[in-house]
């Protein structure tokens, strides 16, 4: 049995993931919370959050929505902030 090959991620998608990661980190830092504290307070698995913030892996939309809820942002507001970056 051969291992499934991971498709290469297009450059544009990598750029978008990078912007999302940067903004998620910025929002957390504005709250002056460590990753550990933020994750504990909002019940997000630390590894999942750390991966999202570092841009190492894809993420589920439900994880992003939970993070946005913690920052009292809608998805639309978040996208607007992304576009401003």
JOBEL-V183545 format. One record per residue. N is the residue number from 0. PSI is psi in whole degrees, -180 to 180 (NA if undefined). D_FIRST is the distance of its C-alpha to the first C-alpha in whole Angstrom. Layout:
# JOBEL-V183545
n-><N;N>
psi-><PSI;PSI>
d_first-><D_FIRST;D_FIRST>
This chain:
# JOBEL-V183545
n-><0;1;2;3;4;5;6;7;8;9;10;11;12;13;14;15;16;17;18;19;20;21;22;23;24;25;26;27;28;29;30;31;32;33;34;35;36;37;38;39;40;41;42;43;44;45;46;47;48;49;50;51;52;53;54;55;56;57;58;59;60;61;62;63;64;65;66;67;68;69;70;71;72;73;74;75;76;77;78;79;80;81;82;83;84>
psi-><128;150;142;136;137;126;145;142;128;147;-42;-41;-38;-40;-44;-44;-41;-42;-42;-47;-46;-44;-40;-44;-44;-44;-42;-44;-32;-29;-6;44;141;164;-45;-46;-43;-47;-40;-47;-37;10;52;131;129;-42;-43;-47;-45;-41;-41;-47;-31;-11;14;-31;161;174;163;147;-32;-35;-46;-42;-36;-43;-44;-38;-40;-29;7;45;144;166;-39;-43;-40;-45;-40;-44;-39;-43;-27;-21;NA>
d_first-><0;4;7;9;12;15;18;21;24;27;30;32;30;30;34;34;32;34;37;36;35;38;40;39;40;43;44;43;45;48;48;48;45;43;39;39;43;41;38;40;43;41;38;35;32;33;30;29;33;32;29;31;34;32;30;27;25;25;27;28;31;33;33;35;37;38;38;41;43;43;45;47;45;44;41;43;45;42;41;45;45;42;44;47;45>
